[in-house]
C-alpha cells in the first residue's frame, strides 16, 4: 500500500505529504522534476507529468491512493493509468468555483470541473475537495507589505471563508487513510467570514505595524494585471469579489467533522507566515 501525492511542492500538497508521513503511511512524492523536492527521510520520489502517459505507470505502480491536483488537460491518461494500476481511491483538490452557477463557462471552474467529471466517469473511488478562499493567496501581498507597509486591493470589503492549507491537507489525509467519503464532494471553509480588509488588519496586528490599504477600481486592477493571471481569470475574480461585498461567506464544519479538530483561523496562518511579510530593514 502506497499513497501518491501529486503537487508535492505545493502549499497543500506538502502538508498532505507530511500528514501521511506522520501517520506512518508509505508515501511517494510526485513532481514534474522530483530531483528538486526537499522530502522527509524515507519518502520515495518520482518525476511525473500527468499529461504525459509514459510517465504514469512508474508513478502509480503499487499505489492504492492518490492525492490529485491538476488543472491541465489530459487527465484522461491519468484515469486510464490509475485504473490499470488498481488505484482504489483518488482525492482531488478542486475549487469552490466548481459550485458556481456559471461553472460551465467560468474559466476557473471549467479547469477543475473537467477533472471532477473525468473522475466521476472513471469508475475509480474518488472524493472531491472544494475549498474556498485559500489563506496562502495573501502571499501575493507580501512584497508590497514587506517593502512599503501598503497593499492595493479591489473590493476589500468582499467576504471570504478563508481556509488554512493545512486544514485542506488534514481532510485529504484522513479521507485517504480511511478510504471514507468516496463518491462525495466536500465543501471546505475556514471558521470565519473575513473581508480582505479584515485580513490586512490581522496581518498588521501580527506584524506590529500599520498597513495602508488603498482601494483600486476594476479598471485599475485590470491595468495592473500580473502576467501570470490571464485577463478572463482576473475578470472572474473581480466579479466574484464584487458580488461578495457586504455578504458574509458560508461556513461549513466539514474540517472539524472529518479531522476532529476545529478549522484553523487566518490569524494562526498569519502568525506562522509572518516572516514573509516582515520588514527586511527592521532590527531583530
PASEBA-1860 file (N, C-alpha, C; in nm, 3 decimals):
! residues 284
1> XXXXXXXX> 0.085/-0.120/0.000/0.000/0.000/0.000/0.089/0.124/0.000 ~ 0.073/0.208/-0.102/0.148/0.333/-0.113/0.053/0.444/-0.155 ~ 0.077/0.564/-0.101/-0.003/0.680/-0.139/0.083/0.774/-0.224 ~ 0.030/0.812/-0.338/0.099/0.905/-0.428/0.045/1.046/-0.403 ~ 0.136/1.140/-0.380/0.098/1.280/-0.360/0.148/1.359/-0.480 ~ 0.057/1.405/-0.564/0.097/1.492/-0.675/0.101/1.636/-0.623 ~ 0.176/1.720/-0.694/0.191/1.858/-0.647/0.256/1.864/-0.511 ~ 0.353/1.778/-0.487/0.413/1.765/-0.354/0.488/1.890/-0.310
9> XXXXXXXX> 0.517/1.979/-0.403/0.586/2.103/-0.368/0.485/2.213/-0.330 ~ 0.359/2.194/-0.359/0.259/2.298/-0.339/0.223/2.322/-0.194 ~ 0.152/2.431/-0.171/0.115/2.469/-0.035/0.031/2.361/0.033 ~ -0.061/2.301/-0.041/-0.144/2.194/0.017/-0.073/2.060/0.007 ~ -0.014/2.030/-0.107/0.049/1.901/-0.129/0.157/1.868/-0.026 ~ 0.236/1.968/0.010/0.343/1.939/0.107/0.286/1.908/0.245 ~ 0.170/1.969/0.279/0.105/1.935/0.405/0.047/1.793/0.400 ~ -0.007/1.754/0.285/-0.059/1.618/0.269/0.055/1.519/0.285
17> XXXXXXXX> 0.165/1.546/0.222/0.282/1.459/0.230/0.325/1.441/0.376 ~ 0.339/1.551/0.448/0.381/1.545/0.587/0.278/1.472/0.673 ~ 0.149/1.495/0.646/0.046/1.429/0.724/0.047/1.278/0.707 ~ 0.067/1.232/0.585/0.075/1.088/0.560/0.198/1.027/0.625 ~ 0.310/1.099/0.618/0.433/1.050/0.681/0.413/1.042/0.832 ~ 0.353/1.145/0.891/0.332/1.147/1.036/0.237/1.036/1.080 ~ 0.149/0.994/0.989/0.056/0.885/1.019/0.121/0.748/1.000 ~ 0.248/0.748/0.959/0.319/0.622/0.942/0.283/0.548/0.816
25> XXXXXXXX> 0.232/0.620/0.716/0.188/0.556/0.592/0.294/0.572/0.483 ~ 0.310/0.474/0.396/0.410/0.482/0.288/0.367/0.582/0.182 ~ 0.460/0.670/0.146/0.427/0.782/0.058/0.526/0.790/-0.057 ~ 0.473/0.826/-0.174/0.557/0.857/-0.290/0.523/0.999/-0.333 ~ 0.623/1.085/-0.337/0.603/1.225/-0.372/0.625/1.244/-0.521 ~ 0.531/1.309/-0.588/0.540/1.329/-0.732/0.551/1.477/-0.766 ~ 0.636/1.505/-0.861/0.653/1.640/-0.913/0.704/1.628/-1.055 ~ 0.691/1.735/-1.131/0.742/1.731/-1.268/0.893/1.710/-1.270
33> XXXXXXXX> 0.961/1.760/-1.167/1.105/1.734/-1.153/1.129/1.695/-1.008 ~ 1.124/1.567/-0.981/1.135/1.518/-0.843/1.273/1.543/-0.783 ~ 1.373/1.569/-0.865/1.508/1.591/-0.812/1.515/1.720/-0.731 ~ 1.419/1.808/-0.749/1.423/1.937/-0.678/1.341/1.935/-0.549 ~ 1.279/1.822/-0.516/1.196/1.814/-0.396/1.282/1.799/-0.271 ~ 1.240/1.867/-0.165/1.303/1.852/-0.033/1.208/1.769/0.051 ~ 1.241/1.642/0.073/1.146/1.547/0.129/1.191/1.494/0.265 ~ 1.095/1.453/0.347/1.130/1.386/0.472/1.206/1.257/0.443
41> XXXXXXXX> 1.287/1.215/0.539/1.365/1.092/0.522/1.273/0.974/0.494 ~ 1.314/0.891/0.400/1.240/0.769/0.371/1.128/0.784/0.270 ~ 1.102/0.906/0.225/0.995/0.927/0.128/1.048/0.908/-0.014 ~ 0.984/0.822/-0.087/1.021/0.797/-0.227/0.973/0.913/-0.313 ~ 1.043/0.941/-0.420/1.001/1.047/-0.511/0.999/0.995/-0.655 ~ 0.919/1.061/-0.737/0.909/1.022/-0.876/0.877/1.146/-0.960 ~ 0.943/1.158/-1.074/0.912/1.265/-1.168/0.797/1.219/-1.256 ~ 0.692/1.300/-1.260/0.575/1.261/-1.339/0.510/1.384/-1.399
49> XXXXXXXX> 0.469/1.371/-1.521/0.390/1.472/-1.590/0.254/1.409/-1.615 ~ 0.153/1.460/-1.547/0.020/1.399/-1.557/-0.039/1.406/-1.697 ~ 0.022/1.487/-1.783/-0.024/1.493/-1.922/0.059/1.406/-2.014 ~ 0.159/1.338/-1.957/0.246/1.250/-2.037/0.226/1.107/-1.992 ~ 0.152/1.031/-2.070/0.113/0.896/-2.030/0.233/0.808/-1.998 ~ 0.345/0.831/-2.065/0.461/0.743/-2.047/0.524/0.758/-1.909 ~ 0.491/0.864/-1.834/0.547/0.883/-1.700/0.458/0.826/-1.590 ~ 0.338/0.782/-1.625/0.239/0.749/-1.522/0.253/0.609/-1.465
57> XXXXXXXX> 0.292/0.512/-1.546/0.297/0.374/-1.498/0.392/0.359/-1.380 ~ 0.510/0.417/-1.389/0.607/0.407/-1.279/0.557/0.481/-1.156 ~ 0.494/0.593/-1.177/0.445/0.673/-1.065/0.335/0.601/-0.988 ~ 0.252/0.525/-1.059/0.134/0.462/-0.998/0.156/0.317/-0.958 ~ 0.273/0.264/-0.985/0.299/0.123/-0.954/0.287/0.099/-0.802 ~ 0.197/0.009/-0.763/0.179/-0.025/-0.623/0.100/0.075/-0.542 ~ 0.043/0.175/-0.609/-0.029/0.282/-0.540/-0.176/0.245/-0.520 ~ -0.226/0.267/-0.400/-0.368/0.242/-0.372/-0.447/0.370/-0.357
65> XXXXXXXX> -0.380/0.481/-0.319/-0.449/0.608/-0.301/-0.368/0.722/-0.359 ~ -0.437/0.820/-0.417/-0.370/0.933/-0.482/-0.431/1.064/-0.433 ~ -0.344/1.159/-0.396/-0.387/1.297/-0.379/-0.358/1.365/-0.512 ~ -0.463/1.411/-0.578/-0.451/1.460/-0.715/-0.479/1.608/-0.723 ~ -0.381/1.682/-0.773/-0.404/1.822/-0.804/-0.355/1.848/-0.945 ~ -0.448/1.879/-1.031/-0.413/1.917/-1.169/-0.526/1.998/-1.227 ~ -0.489/2.096/-1.308/-0.588/2.171/-1.387/-0.560/2.154/-1.536 ~ -0.469/2.067/-1.567/-0.425/2.052/-1.706/-0.515/1.956/-1.783
73> XXXXXXXX> -0.515/1.974/-1.914/-0.585/1.877/-1.999/-0.508/1.746/-1.996 ~ -0.570/1.640/-2.040/-0.503/1.511/-2.043/-0.524/1.427/-1.920 ~ -0.620/1.468/-1.833/-0.646/1.390/-1.713/-0.696/1.250/-1.747 ~ -0.749/1.233/-1.867/-0.796/1.101/-1.910/-0.684/0.998/-1.910 ~ -0.562/1.042/-1.942/-0.447/0.950/-1.937/-0.421/0.904/-1.794 ~ -0.434/0.997/-1.700/-0.417/0.960/-1.559/-0.524/0.859/-1.519 ~ -0.647/0.884/-1.556/-0.758/0.794/-1.520/-0.731/0.653/-1.574 ~ -0.691/0.645/-1.699/-0.663/0.515/-1.760/-0.551/0.443/-1.685
81> XXXXXXXX> -0.444/0.515/-1.656/-0.330/0.454/-1.586/-0.367/0.416/-1.443 ~ -0.448/0.497/-1.376/-0.488/0.467/-1.238/-0.574/0.342/-1.232 ~ -0.664/0.327/-1.327/-0.746/0.205/-1.332/-0.658/0.083/-1.354 ~ -0.565/0.096/-1.447/-0.477/-0.018/-1.478/-0.389/-0.055/-1.359 ~ -0.353/0.044/-1.278/-0.265/0.020/-1.163/-0.340/-0.032/-1.042 ~ -0.473/-0.031/-1.049/-0.552/-0.079/-0.936/-0.568/0.022/-0.824 ~ -0.558/0.152/-0.857/-0.579/0.256/-0.756/-0.721/0.247/-0.703 ~ -0.734/0.250/-0.571/-0.865/0.233/-0.508/-0.935/0.365/-0.478
89> XXXXXXXX> -0.856/0.473/-0.459/-0.918/0.598/-0.412/-0.834/0.716/-0.458 ~ -0.899/0.812/-0.522/-0.836/0.937/-0.563/-0.903/1.051/-0.487 ~ -0.825/1.133/-0.421/-0.877/1.253/-0.356/-0.830/1.372/-0.439 ~ -0.927/1.440/-0.500/-0.895/1.551/-0.590/-0.907/1.684/-0.518 ~ -0.805/1.768/-0.530/-0.814/1.906/-0.483/-0.873/1.988/-0.596 ~ -0.999/2.029/-0.577/-1.069/2.107/-0.677/-1.079/2.251/-0.628 ~ -1.192/2.316/-0.651/-1.209/2.456/-0.614/-1.355/2.485/-0.585 ~ -1.378/2.578/-0.494/-1.514/2.621/-0.467/-1.581/2.683/-0.589
97> XXXXXXXX> -1.501/2.729/-0.684/-1.560/2.786/-0.806/-1.641/2.683/-0.884 ~ -1.610/2.554/-0.862/-1.683/2.449/-0.934/-1.832/2.447/-0.899 ~ -1.868/2.508/-0.786/-2.008/2.511/-0.745/-2.080/2.636/-0.794 ~ -2.010/2.723/-0.866/-2.071/2.847/-0.912/-2.180/2.820/-1.015 ~ -2.284/2.903/-1.018/-2.393/2.883/-1.115/-2.345/2.884/-1.260 ~ -2.237/2.957/-1.287/-2.184/2.967/-1.424/-2.062/2.877/-1.443 ~ -2.054/2.768/-1.365/-1.932/2.686/-1.364/-1.892/2.637/-1.502 ~ -1.988/2.608/-1.588/-1.954/2.553/-1.719/-1.889/2.656/-1.811
105> XXXXXXXX> -1.906/2.784/-1.782/-1.845/2.888/-1.865/-1.739/2.965/-1.789 ~ -1.735/2.948/-1.659/-1.637/3.017/-1.575/-1.497/2.961/-1.604 ~ -1.401/3.045/-1.643/-1.269/2.993/-1.685/-1.191/2.927/-1.572 ~ -1.222/2.961/-1.447/-1.155/2.894/-1.335/-1.224/2.761/-1.307 ~ -1.355/2.763/-1.297/-1.431/2.642/-1.265/-1.414/2.534/-1.371 ~ -1.409/2.573/-1.498/-1.401/2.475/-1.606/-1.281/2.383/-1.592 ~ -1.168/2.440/-1.548/-1.045/2.361/-1.534/-1.064/2.249/-1.431 ~ -1.128/2.283/-1.320/-1.148/2.185/-1.214/-1.261/2.088/-1.246
113> XXXXXXXX> -1.366/2.140/-1.308/-1.479/2.053/-1.343/-1.440/1.944/-1.442 ~ -1.348/1.976/-1.532/-1.303/1.876/-1.628/-1.246/1.755/-1.555 ~ -1.168/1.782/-1.449/-1.109/1.673/-1.371/-1.216/1.603/-1.288 ~ -1.304/1.680/-1.224/-1.412/1.621/-1.145/-1.494/1.524/-1.229 ~ -1.529/1.565/-1.349/-1.616/1.483/-1.434/-1.543/1.360/-1.487 ~ -1.415/1.377/-1.516/-1.338/1.260/-1.560/-1.332/1.155/-1.450 ~ -1.316/1.198/-1.326/-1.314/1.103/-1.215/-1.452/1.041/-1.193 ~ -1.556/1.121/-1.206/-1.692/1.071/-1.187/-1.725/0.963/-1.289
121> XXXXXXXX> -1.671/0.976/-1.411/-1.699/0.880/-1.517/-1.601/0.763/-1.519 ~ -1.502/0.766/-1.431/-1.391/0.671/-1.440/-1.417/0.535/-1.378 ~ -1.509/0.530/-1.282/-1.527/0.408/-1.206/-1.431/0.397/-1.089 ~ -1.339/0.491/-1.076/-1.247/0.493/-0.963/-1.317/0.545/-0.838 ~ -1.283/0.490/-0.721/-1.327/0.552/-0.598/-1.264/0.690/-0.588 ~ -1.343/0.791/-0.558/-1.286/0.925/-0.556/-1.364/1.016/-0.460 ~ -1.295/1.116/-0.411/-1.354/1.220/-0.327/-1.306/1.354/-0.379 ~ -1.397/1.449/-0.390/-1.363/1.583/-0.440/-1.361/1.681/-0.323
129> XXXXXXXX> -1.253/1.754/-0.312/-1.243/1.859/-0.210/-1.257/1.994/-0.279 ~ -1.356/2.072/-0.234/-1.376/2.206/-0.290/-1.353/2.311/-0.181 ~ -1.230/2.357/-0.165/-1.204/2.462/-0.066/-1.244/2.598/-0.119 ~ -1.272/2.687/-0.025/-1.300/2.825/-0.062/-1.170/2.903/-0.074 ~ -1.172/3.029/-0.031/-1.055/3.116/-0.042/-0.939/3.059/0.038 ~ -0.821/3.058/-0.022/-0.703/2.997/0.039/-0.621/3.103/0.113 ~ -0.587/3.076/0.238/-0.512/3.173/0.317/-0.383/3.213/0.249 ~ -0.316/3.117/0.185/-0.186/3.148/0.126/-0.195/3.235/0.000
137> XXXXXXXX> -0.316/3.262/-0.049/-0.327/3.356/-0.161/-0.281/3.496/-0.119 ~ -0.287/3.524/0.011/-0.244/3.657/0.057/-0.092/3.675/0.045 ~ -0.021/3.569/0.016/0.123/3.585/-0.010/0.148/3.676/-0.131 ~ 0.046/3.693/-0.215/0.059/3.786/-0.327/0.076/3.930/-0.279 ~ 0.036/3.956/-0.154/0.053/4.090/-0.098/0.189/4.109/-0.030 ~ 0.264/4.002/-0.016/0.379/4.002/0.074/0.483/4.108/0.037 ~ 0.520/4.117/-0.088/0.625/4.212/-0.125/0.585/4.355/-0.094 ~ 0.460/4.389/-0.129/0.412/4.525/-0.105/0.408/4.557/0.044
145> XXXXXXXX> 0.361/4.463/0.123/0.355/4.484/0.268/0.496/4.487/0.327 ~ 0.581/4.399/0.280/0.717/4.389/0.334/0.799/4.515/0.306 ~ 0.785/4.569/0.185/0.871/4.680/0.144/0.807/4.817/0.163 ~ 0.671/4.824/0.161/0.607/4.955/0.168/0.500/4.965/0.278 ~ 0.477/4.857/0.350/0.371/4.855/0.451/0.240/4.904/0.391 ~ 0.213/4.858/0.270/0.093/4.901/0.199/0.048/4.791/0.106 ~ -0.081/4.792/0.075/-0.136/4.698/-0.021/-0.253/4.765/-0.092 ~ -0.267/4.739/-0.222/-0.375/4.796/-0.302/-0.465/4.682/-0.349
153> XXXXXXXX> -0.594/4.691/-0.316/-0.687/4.583/-0.344/-0.816/4.635/-0.404 ~ -0.879/4.549/-0.482/-1.011/4.578/-0.536/-1.116/4.507/-0.449 ~ -1.223/4.576/-0.417/-1.331/4.521/-0.335/-1.279/4.464/-0.202 ~ -1.212/4.546/-0.122/-1.156/4.495/0.004/-1.261/4.455/0.107 ~ -1.387/4.489/0.082/-1.492/4.453/0.177/-1.572/4.330/0.133 ~ -1.519/4.258/0.036/-1.579/4.130/-0.004/-1.544/4.024/0.100 ~ -1.642/3.942/0.134/-1.622/3.839/0.236/-1.573/3.708/0.176 ~ -1.488/3.638/0.253/-1.438/3.505/0.216/-1.428/3.420/0.343
161> XXXXXXXX> -1.450/3.290/0.327/-1.430/3.197/0.439/-1.291/3.137/0.425 ~ -1.191/3.213/0.462/-1.052/3.181/0.433/-1.010/3.052/0.505 ~ -0.947/2.961/0.429/-0.908/2.832/0.485/-0.757/2.813/0.484 ~ -0.706/2.757/0.591/-0.563/2.726/0.606/-0.532/2.603/0.521 ~ -0.423/2.603/0.442/-0.393/2.486/0.359/-0.373/2.358/0.439 ~ -0.327/2.371/0.564/-0.308/2.251/0.647/-0.441/2.184/0.679 ~ -0.549/2.261/0.685/-0.680/2.201/0.710/-0.730/2.123/0.589 ~ -0.704/2.175/0.469/-0.739/2.100/0.349/-0.662/1.969/0.348
169> XXXXXXXX> -0.532/1.978/0.382/-0.447/1.859/0.384/-0.493/1.760/0.489 ~ -0.530/1.809/0.607/-0.575/1.718/0.712/-0.698/1.639/0.669 ~ -0.789/1.705/0.599/-0.907/1.635/0.546/-0.863/1.531/0.444 ~ -0.774/1.570/0.353/-0.727/1.476/0.250/-0.660/1.355/0.311 ~ -0.576/1.376/0.411/-0.505/1.265/0.476/-0.604/1.172/0.544 ~ -0.700/1.229/0.615/-0.798/1.145/0.685/-0.880/1.063/0.585 ~ -0.920/1.126/0.477/-1.002/1.057/0.377/-0.921/0.947/0.308 ~ -0.796/0.976/0.274/-0.711/0.874/0.211/-0.683/0.759/0.306
177> XXXXXXXX> -0.651/0.792/0.431/-0.612/0.689/0.527/-0.726/0.594/0.562 ~ -0.849/0.646/0.559/-0.965/0.564/0.598/-1.041/0.509/0.479 ~ -1.021/0.568/0.361/-1.099/0.527/0.245/-1.243/0.575/0.251 ~ -1.270/0.668/0.343/-1.408/0.716/0.362/-1.444/0.824/0.259 ~ -1.573/0.856/0.255/-1.629/0.966/0.175/-1.610/0.948/0.025 ~ -1.600/0.824/-0.020/-1.590/0.801/-0.163/-1.722/0.838/-0.230 ~ -1.711/0.901/-0.345/-1.829/0.945/-0.418/-1.886/1.077/-0.368 ~ -1.818/1.140/-0.271/-1.869/1.264/-0.213/-1.788/1.385/-0.260
185> XXXXXXXX> -1.855/1.499/-0.260/-1.790/1.628/-0.283/-1.800/1.707/-0.154 ~ -1.685/1.745/-0.099/-1.678/1.810/0.031/-1.641/1.957/0.014 ~ -1.726/2.045/0.066/-1.701/2.188/0.063/-1.629/2.228/0.191 ~ -1.508/2.280/0.177/-1.423/2.312/0.291/-1.408/2.463/0.307 ~ -1.424/2.510/0.430/-1.405/2.653/0.457/-1.328/2.670/0.586 ~ -1.281/2.792/0.606/-1.226/2.830/0.734/-1.337/2.854/0.834 ~ -1.302/2.893/0.958/-1.402/2.904/1.064/-1.474/3.037/1.072 ~ -1.436/3.134/0.987/-1.495/3.268/0.999/-1.499/3.335/0.863
193> XXXXXXXX> -1.594/3.425/0.849/-1.606/3.504/0.728/-1.527/3.632/0.746 ~ -1.428/3.653/0.661/-1.341/3.769/0.672/-1.339/3.845/0.540 ~ -1.330/3.977/0.550/-1.305/4.056/0.431/-1.154/4.067/0.411 ~ -1.115/4.113/0.293/-0.973/4.138/0.270/-0.924/4.247/0.366 ~ -1.011/4.342/0.396/-0.974/4.447/0.491/-0.945/4.386/0.629 ~ -1.029/4.289/0.668/-1.006/4.217/0.795/-0.870/4.147/0.793 ~ -0.840/4.082/0.682/-0.714/4.008/0.673/-0.594/4.101/0.682 ~ -0.603/4.216/0.618/-0.495/4.315/0.627/-0.478/4.362/0.771
201> XXXXXXXX> -0.590/4.385/0.840/-0.583/4.430/0.980/-0.518/4.323/1.068 ~ -0.549/4.196/1.042/-0.489/4.087/1.119/-0.339/4.082/1.093 ~ -0.300/4.094/0.967/-0.157/4.094/0.935/-0.086/4.211/1.003 ~ -0.149/4.329/1.004/-0.089/4.446/1.069/-0.070/4.420/1.218 ~ -0.169/4.359/1.280/-0.159/4.329/1.423/-0.049/4.227/1.451 ~ -0.041/4.125/1.368/0.063/4.023/1.386/0.202/4.082/1.366 ~ 0.214/4.173/1.269/0.344/4.233/1.239/0.379/4.346/1.335 ~ 0.279/4.400/1.403/0.304/4.509/1.497/0.332/4.641/1.429
209> XXXXXXXX> 0.277/4.662/1.310/0.294/4.789/1.240/0.174/4.811/1.149 ~ 0.140/4.937/1.123/0.023/4.965/1.038/0.050/4.928/0.892 ~ -0.057/4.888/0.824/-0.051/4.861/0.680/-0.156/4.947/0.613 ~ -0.114/5.028/0.519/-0.207/5.114/0.446/-0.276/5.035/0.336 ~ -0.409/5.044/0.333/-0.486/4.974/0.229/-0.545/5.079/0.135 ~ -0.513/5.067/0.007/-0.569/5.153/-0.097/-0.665/5.071/-0.182 ~ -0.781/5.129/-0.210/-0.880/5.056/-0.290/-0.863/5.089/-0.438 ~ -0.853/4.985/-0.518/-0.840/5.000/-0.663/-0.976/4.989/-0.730
217> XXXXXXXX> -0.993/5.057/-0.842/-1.110/5.035/-0.925/-1.089/4.910/-1.008 ~ -1.196/4.861/-1.068/-1.184/4.744/-1.155/-1.088/4.771/-1.270 ~ -1.100/4.889/-1.332/-1.012/4.921/-1.445/-0.867/4.927/-1.402 ~ -0.842/4.982/-1.283/-0.705/4.987/-1.233/-0.650/4.847/-1.209 ~ -0.732/4.761/-1.153/-0.689/4.624/-1.128/-0.656/4.551/-1.257 ~ -0.739/4.569/-1.358/-0.713/4.505/-1.487/-0.588/4.561/-1.552 ~ -0.566/4.691/-1.536/-0.447/4.754/-1.595/-0.319/4.705/-1.527 ~ -0.330/4.668/-1.400/-0.214/4.622/-1.324/-0.207/4.469/-1.317
225> XXXXXXXX> -0.278/4.402/-1.403/-0.288/4.255/-1.400/-0.150/4.190/-1.407 ~ -0.121/4.100/-1.311/0.005/4.025/-1.319/0.007/3.939/-1.445 ~ 0.122/3.925/-1.505/0.134/3.849/-1.630/0.090/3.704/-1.612 ~ 0.105/3.651/-1.492/0.072/3.510/-1.468/-0.078/3.484/-1.462 ~ -0.159/3.589/-1.454/-0.304/3.571/-1.443/-0.370/3.616/-1.573 ~ -0.429/3.525/-1.650/-0.498/3.564/-1.773/-0.610/3.664/-1.744 ~ -0.635/3.754/-1.835/-0.737/3.857/-1.811/-0.875/3.799/-1.782 ~ -0.922/3.693/-1.853/-1.053/3.637/-1.819/-1.060/3.582/-1.676
233> XXXXXXXX> -0.949/3.528/-1.628/-0.946/3.476/-1.491/-0.953/3.590/-1.392 ~ -0.877/3.696/-1.414/-0.882/3.810/-1.324/-1.021/3.873/-1.325 ~ -1.084/3.879/-1.442/-1.219/3.936/-1.450/-1.316/3.856/-1.364 ~ -1.305/3.723/-1.365/-1.391/3.639/-1.282/-1.364/3.666/-1.134 ~ -1.238/3.677/-1.096/-1.204/3.703/-0.957/-1.260/3.837/-0.912 ~ -1.252/3.939/-0.997/-1.305/4.071/-0.962/-1.457/4.069/-0.952 ~ -1.522/4.001/-1.046/-1.668/3.993/-1.043/-1.717/3.917/-0.920 ~ -1.646/3.810/-0.886/-1.683/3.732/-0.768/-1.668/3.815/-0.643
241> XXXXXXXX> -1.557/3.886/-0.632/-1.537/3.972/-0.515/-1.646/4.078/-0.506 ~ -1.681/4.139/-0.619/-1.786/4.242/-0.618/-1.917/4.187/-0.565 ~ -1.949/4.062/-0.601/-2.075/4.003/-0.557/-2.074/3.964/-0.410 ~ -1.956/3.960/-0.349/-1.944/3.921/-0.208/-1.924/4.039/-0.114 ~ -1.928/4.160/-0.167/-1.914/4.279/-0.081/-2.034/4.287/0.014 ~ -2.006/4.289/0.143/-2.113/4.301/0.242/-2.194/4.175/0.262 ~ -2.153/4.063/0.200/-2.228/3.937/0.210/-2.142/3.835/0.284 ~ -2.174/3.802/0.408/-2.093/3.705/0.482/-2.083/3.572/0.407
249> XXXXXXXX> -1.966/3.513/0.411/-1.942/3.388/0.340/-2.004/3.271/0.416 ~ -2.043/3.170/0.341/-2.096/3.046/0.401/-1.982/2.974/0.473 ~ -2.014/2.924/0.593/-1.917/2.849/0.672/-1.966/2.705/0.684 ~ -1.876/2.610/0.660/-1.910/2.469/0.683/-1.823/2.415/0.797 ~ -1.867/2.305/0.856/-1.790/2.242/0.962/-1.730/2.110/0.915 ~ -1.708/2.098/0.786/-1.655/1.973/0.731/-1.516/1.944/0.787 ~ -1.433/2.047/0.799/-1.298/2.026/0.853/-1.306/1.965/0.993 ~ -1.387/2.025/1.080/-1.398/1.975/1.216/-1.458/1.837/1.224
257> XXXXXXXX> -1.560/1.812/1.143/-1.628/1.682/1.146/-1.535/1.569/1.103 ~ -1.456/1.592/1.000/-1.371/1.486/0.945/-1.241/1.471/1.024 ~ -1.181/1.583/1.064/-1.050/1.575/1.128/-1.057/1.562/1.280 ~ -1.168/1.607/1.339/-1.178/1.604/1.485/-1.116/1.725/1.552 ~ -1.066/1.822/1.474/-1.015/1.946/1.534/-1.079/2.065/1.462 ~ -1.093/2.178/1.531/-1.154/2.294/1.465/-1.066/2.348/1.354 ~ -1.129/2.410/1.257/-1.052/2.470/1.148/-0.964/2.582/1.203 ~ -0.844/2.592/1.149/-0.750/2.696/1.192/-0.797/2.833/1.142
265> XXXXXXXX> -0.764/2.936/1.218/-0.802/3.071/1.181/-0.699/3.134/1.088 ~ -0.738/3.243/1.023/-0.643/3.317/0.940/-0.532/3.376/1.027 ~ -0.565/3.416/1.148/-0.462/3.468/1.238/-0.353/3.363/1.264 ~ -0.394/3.239/1.283/-0.295/3.133/1.302/-0.204/3.122/1.181 ~ -0.262/3.128/1.063/-0.181/3.121/0.941/-0.086/3.241/0.935 ~ -0.137/3.360/0.967/-0.056/3.481/0.960/0.062/3.475/1.056 ~ 0.041/3.424/1.177/0.149/3.410/1.273/0.256/3.315/1.219 ~ 0.212/3.205/1.159/0.307/3.106/1.105/0.389/3.164/0.990
273> XXXXXXXX> 0.332/3.260/0.917/0.397/3.311/0.795/0.437/3.458/0.807 ~ 0.449/3.507/0.929/0.479/3.649/0.947/0.611/3.688/0.880 ~ 0.707/3.597/0.873/0.837/3.631/0.814/0.823/3.672/0.667 ~ 0.724/3.617/0.598/0.706/3.651/0.457/0.665/3.796/0.438 ~ 0.604/3.856/0.542/0.554/3.994/0.533/0.640/4.093/0.613 ~ 0.741/4.041/0.685/0.817/4.125/0.777/0.907/4.223/0.701 ~ 0.923/4.341/0.757/1.010/4.446/0.701/1.155/4.397/0.709 ~ 1.223/4.380/0.595/1.360/4.328/0.597/1.459/4.424/0.658
281> XXXX> 1.421/4.554/0.672/1.514/4.653/0.729/1.497/4.669/0.879 ~ 1.391/4.604/0.933/1.365/4.619/1.076/1.471/4.545/1.156 ~ 1.506/4.597/1.270/1.604/4.533/1.356/1.541/4.412/1.422 ~ 1.621/4.308/1.446/1.572/4.185/1.506/1.527/4.210/1.649
END
